Amino acid sequence: QGFKQINNGRFNQIWPVWTRKVALDMVEEAGVKLLFHAWVTDVLMDGERIDGLVVETKAGPSVVKAKAFVDATGDADIAALAGAPFEVEGLETLQQVSSDYIACGVDAEAVRQWALAHQDDDGVEVSGVKFETERGCQPMLTITIKNMQECDDGQMHHVGVMPTVKLCVYREAVRIQGNADIDPLDPWALTQAETQGLRGALEHLELMKSKVPGFDHAFVVAATHLGVRETRRIIGDYVLKLGDLQEQRRFEDVICLNCRGLDYHLKGTVFKYISMTGHNDIPLRALLPQKVSNLLVAGRCISSDHLSQASLRGAGACMGTGHAAGTAAALAAEGDGIVRSVPIDRIQQALRDQGAILQADG
């Protein structure tokens, strides 16, 4: 479920509840022992090696030990606690956080008819509109109502929530957002973002009700986890730069591919998007934090600069680096846990055997 043939092509549709269910099935089938509701508060170090993680739970603190570890916190919490070097942008350039809410009660066909009638209007962009509303998996109907303003860089950019709306799940549910300019490593600021984000999301829904028929009876039903786009980025054995992406760099230690555009949500709700052509490699070295021998990172906190992270933080790269980090850590744990001791060709072959794509034509 989640794939469908359309015009001899293939697309994927992700819905959080079913994605979570499939992920849980996969890890349980693989024999993974899950522990939710546990927060890493410290690490136990033996030189440059992590010996264990201190986690806080409802039952009190405990220690989790392993030969090798993967930091998929997004904020590089474990890497930072272990003393690995990292970078963080200042608030002027740090990407915004978003509170995402799901609203239901959308008249999908009325919205589609409005989108068909207005798809050629200046300031309106739509996609997925040519597919008629139907039951089951289908492309999202996406509508962007642009609000172009001249920004500090002298260029015209969209200012406001972006994308404006995405209809999904039979196109009767919609994602709405409220954004905030905060330091996502500050718990007080995160609390502020939760409250500010709810108000912003409700204003966003009212905007859609005033502009697009079919939203008249829409109502908020659920909130998702606060969406943090950027905090710490480790300094790894290799730091990916914007030029690596733009020049479609290839690396001998490639562990996954990336082809996402540059997507910046900046202070003042300024949205900048730059399309990319082709794809670039992500090397294993970008997952290896300096000064820690048995740790890999995955997701938006891999080793990159601020400009390239706007592409690398996307779901595809997070999934690819997560797959690679888990595989490399498992192979390292068969020995002494030192990731850099595992031959790269062994890691790459294991990834290929599991269906990873490490090379693409063009």
C-alpha positions, -999 to +999 in steps of 0.1 A: +000+000+000+013+034-008+023+028-044+002+030-076+010+030-113-001+062-130+010+069-166+036+042-165+052+059-136+053+054-098+047+078-069+048+073-031+022+086-007+032+089+029+006+091+057+021+093+092-001+068+109+004+040+083+041+049+079+045+044+117+026+011+116+047-003+088+079+009+106+068-008+138+061-040+119+095-040+103+115-034+134+096-060+154+100-086+126+137-078+127+138-087+164+144-051+176+137-045+213+118-012+214+119+013+243+098+044+240+093+071+266+131+073+274+152+104+272+190+104+268+204+126+295+241+116+295+267+093+280+293+072+296+326+076+278+358+054+277+382+077+260+367+085+225+344+055+228+308+056+241+303+028+266+266+035+274+238+059+273+221+072+305+183+074+298+156+088+320+123+070+322+091+068+343+109+040+362+139+062+369+173+064+352+189+034+335+219+027+313+218+013+278+251-004+267+262-014+232+293-017+210+281+009+185+255+036+185+234+056+161+223+091+169+190+097+152+178+125+176+178+151+148+195+175+172+227+154+175+221+151+212+242+120+217+271+133+196+271+166+216+270+148+249+299+126+238+320+157+230+318+156+192+323+190+175+292+206+159+279+238+144+247+257+150+234+287+131+224+320+148+187+329+151+190+353+121+196+324+097+184+293+116+154+276+099+120+281+115+102+254+134+066+246+125+036+233+144+017+209+121-020+202+125-043+180+106-078+193+097-107+172+083-140+180+069-126+193+036-149+190+005-122+176-017-141+179-050-150+215-044-113+223-037-103+204-068-127+224-090-115+257-075-079+246-082-088+236-118-104+270-124-075+290-108-044+270-117-033+295-143-038+325-121-008+347-111+002+339-076-014+304-075+004+271-080-013+237-080-002+202-085-020+168-085-051+185-097-055+165-129-062+133-109-099+131-100-108+126-064-110+089-056-108+065-027-074+051-018-039+061-024-034+090-049-012+121-053-017+149-029-035+179-043-012+208-034-022+245-036+001+274-030-013+309-028+018+330-030+024+362-011+055+376-028+075+404-010+109+419-014+132+405+013+165+415+028+185+400+000+167+423-025+149+393-041+112+386-042+102+356-020+071+341-006+063+353+029+039+332+049+031+295+055+044+274+027+031+252+011-002+267+018-022+235+018-017+198+010-048+176+007-041+140+014-059+108+025-087+108-001-079+146-002-104+151+027-076+158+052-053+188+051-020+198+068-019+233+081+011+250+098+020+277+122+057+288+123+079+303+149+114+319+151+131+302+180+162+284+193+150+248+192+176+238+218+159+260+244+130+242+261+113+275+270+114+285+234+100+252+223+071+257+247+065+291+231+066+276+197+039+251+206+015+278+218+024+303+190+022+275+164-014+265+173-026+301+169-008+304+136-022+271+123-058+282+132-051+315+113-039+295+084-071+275+083-092+307+084-072+320+055-080+290+034-117+292+044-118+328+032-101+320-002-110+285-013-145+269-014-145+235+002-128+245+034-160+260+049-166+231+073-130+221+079-119+216+116-087+207+134-086+171+146-049+164+156-015+178+161+017+162+150+051+166+167+067+200+166+086+202+133+122+213+139+142+218+107+176+227+119+197+227+151+231+211+156+250+198+126+280+176+134+314+182+121+322+149+106+351+133+087+337+151+057+314+182+057+290+184+027+289+218+011+264+235-012+288+230-041+288+192-036+251+192-042+251+217-071+280+199-088+264+165-082+295+152-065+303+115-064+321+099-035+338+065-032+322+060+002+287+067-010+260+053+012+228+069-002+217+095-028+200+128-025+180+148-051+159+172-031+158+209-038+170+236-014+141+245+009+146+274+034+120+285+060+136+316+075+130+343+100+099+363+094+082+333+077+103+339+045+103+309+022+130+304-004+131+274-027+158+266-053+154+236-076+182+212-080+190+190-110+203+155-109+215+140-077+245+140-053+261+112-032+261+113+006+293+098+019+297+076+050+322+102+063+294+127+067+278+103+092+309+099+113+314+126+140+349+135+148+364+125+182+339+096+188+349+062+175+317+041+178+290+065+168+272+074+136+245+101+131+215+100+108+190+125+096+191+163+095+222+166+118+247+149+095+279+167+087+269+196+063+269+234+061+238+254+066+231+260+029+233+223+019+213+212+050+182+228+034+182+199+010+198+171+031+172+174+059+145+160+036+127+127+043+145+108+015+180+117+028+169+110+064+156+076+055+188+068+034+212+079+061+192+061+088+194+029+067+232+033+062+239+043+098+220+013+112+237-011+088+272+003+094+267+002+132+255-034+130+285-045+110+308-026+134+291-043+164+302-077+150+337-066+159+350-040+183+323-014+175+348+009+157+329+021+127+359+033+108+374-002+110+347-017+088+357-017+051+334+006+031+329-020+004+314-044+030+290-017+041+280-008+006+274-044-004+252-049+027+232-019+017+228-031-019+217-065-007+190-047+013+178-028-017+196+005-013+203+025-045+239+038-044+242+047-081+217+061-106+219+068-143+223+104-155 
